[in-house]
């Protein structure tokens, strides 16, 4: 099955929970990432119960500080 | 008839010739008031382009002094400014660049106790978040939501940057996307991870662009979008982000109704 992660295509073998998907898709710092599944935010409390399926579009949005120092 | 002087007509001629700006737009810019919080990697180029553009009132907020390690990217400060308060150095650079600009300086760390007063001081039209830490970023977001002021968030690290614009009532705030602060030291700072000097220029200049567009009332702002930039891949992406109805500060039933002073990160790797 094919999904799109941050604009790039990714093949996964079977539907995965967001929690497992973060590992497979190599999300940086999965405990702090904001996840969007098909445009909707997925709350961290729903990472185990929400499933990534064929054709889904996923965005990982990361904290970015920096600037002044 | 235009209220612009002959000198202003010449100085801003490349603006005035743009049909989206014109003499009227330039007058709007000269009447515009932008607050730049943090005069570092992001705030330095942002403030300089705003000043060059003729934004008539610019507020600079910073509590720090210029350090030699700042000069790789904080182009508003010069070598001779090392040791000087950043706001003073910034004010001098702007004064030398454009006498049309009235610079207001705030030699303070933004906190829950002062940020709303600083925003109200000149009734700023637009706020630029040029800070380097998450306590300040959340504070600026919440203060702008409470004060009903638009602002542009940005962050830079290594070869990456991001920005988004909040306009009250028109889209998500920073907390809609990032509901809670990351724990201290969980997300690396530029000091810890490094940053290519130009990143502040690219992203800070985009912040200034949003401020100018807002004042001019032209184009589409980055409301409802997070723009990310990867300099190594030379790739810009605009990710559509919805307003979060359960957002703690701008949602339908807000649970955050007062400003919060989160713990300021320590400068453990500074020296």
HADDOCK unambig.tbl for C-alpha pairs under 7 A between the chains (distance, minus, plus):
assign (segid A and resid 32 and name CA) (segid B and resid 182 and name CA) 6.54 0.50 0.50
assign (segid A and resid 34 and name CA) (segid B and resid 177 and name CA) 6.77 0.50 0.50
assign (segid A and resid 34 and name CA) (segid B and resid 178 and name CA) 6.58 0.50 0.50
assign (segid A and resid 39 and name CA) (segid B and resid 241 and name CA) 6.86 0.50 0.50
assign (segid A and resid 64 and name CA) (segid B and resid 155 and name CA) 4.73 0.50 0.50
assign (segid A and resid 64 and name CA) (segid B and resid 156 and name CA) 5.95 0.50 0.50
assign (segid A and resid 64 and name CA) (segid B and resid 157 and name CA) 6.61 0.50 0.50
assign (segid A and resid 65 and name CA) (segid B and resid 132 and name CA) 5.22 0.50 0.50
assign (segid A and resid 65 and name CA) (segid B and resid 133 and name CA) 5.47 0.50 0.50
assign (segid A and resid 65 and name CA) (segid B and resid 134 and name CA) 6.35 0.50 0.50
assign (segid A and resid 65 and name CA) (segid B and resid 155 and name CA) 4.59 0.50 0.50
assign (segid A and resid 65 and name CA) (segid B and resid 156 and name CA) 6.04 0.50 0.50
assign (segid A and resid 65 and name CA) (segid B and resid 157 and name CA) 6.96 0.50 0.50
assign (segid A and resid 65 and name CA) (segid B and resid 189 and name CA) 6.23 0.50 0.50
assign (segid A and resid 66 and name CA) (segid B and resid 131 and name CA) 6.92 0.50 0.50
assign (segid A and resid 66 and name CA) (segid B and resid 132 and name CA) 4.04 0.50 0.50
assign (segid A and resid 66 and name CA) (segid B and resid 133 and name CA) 6.49 0.50 0.50
assign (segid A and resid 66 and name CA) (segid B and resid 155 and name CA) 5.29 0.50 0.50
assign (segid A and resid 66 and name CA) (segid B and resid 156 and name CA) 4.90 0.50 0.50
assign (segid A and resid 66 and name CA) (segid B and resid 157 and name CA) 5.73 0.50 0.50
assign (segid A and resid 66 and name CA) (segid B and resid 189 and name CA) 5.48 0.50 0.50
assign (segid A and resid 66 and name CA) (segid B and resid 190 and name CA) 5.14 0.50 0.50
assign (segid A and resid 67 and name CA) (segid B and resid 40 and name CA) 5.95 0.50 0.50
assign (segid A and resid 67 and name CA) (segid B and resid 41 and name CA) 4.68 0.50 0.50
assign (segid A and resid 67 and name CA) (segid B and resid 42 and name CA) 5.00 0.50 0.50
assign (segid A and resid 67 and name CA) (segid B and resid 130 and name CA) 5.64 0.50 0.50
assign (segid A and resid 67 and name CA) (segid B and resid 131 and name CA) 5.42 0.50 0.50
assign (segid A and resid 67 and name CA) (segid B and resid 132 and name CA) 4.46 0.50 0.50
assign (segid A and resid 67 and name CA) (segid B and resid 155 and name CA) 6.07 0.50 0.50
assign (segid A and resid 67 and name CA) (segid B and resid 156 and name CA) 5.94 0.50 0.50
assign (segid A and resid 67 and name CA) (segid B and resid 200 and name CA) 6.59 0.50 0.50
assign (segid A and resid 68 and name CA) (segid B and resid 38 and name CA) 5.74 0.50 0.50
assign (segid A and resid 68 and name CA) (segid B and resid 39 and name CA) 6.28 0.50 0.50
assign (segid A and resid 68 and name CA) (segid B and resid 40 and name CA) 3.68 0.50 0.50
assign (segid A and resid 68 and name CA) (segid B and resid 41 and name CA) 5.02 0.50 0.50
assign (segid A and resid 68 and name CA) (segid B and resid 42 and name CA) 6.47 0.50 0.50
assign (segid A and resid 68 and name CA) (segid B and resid 130 and name CA) 6.27 0.50 0.50
assign (segid A and resid 68 and name CA) (segid B and resid 131 and name CA) 5.19 0.50 0.50
assign (segid A and resid 68 and name CA) (segid B and resid 132 and name CA) 4.76 0.50 0.50
assign (segid A and resid 69 and name CA) (segid B and resid 40 and name CA) 6.10 0.50 0.50
assign (segid A and resid 69 and name CA) (segid B and resid 70 and name CA) 6.68 0.50 0.50
assign (segid A and resid 69 and name CA) (segid B and resid 132 and name CA) 6.25 0.50 0.50
assign (segid A and resid 69 and name CA) (segid B and resid 191 and name CA) 6.81 0.50 0.50
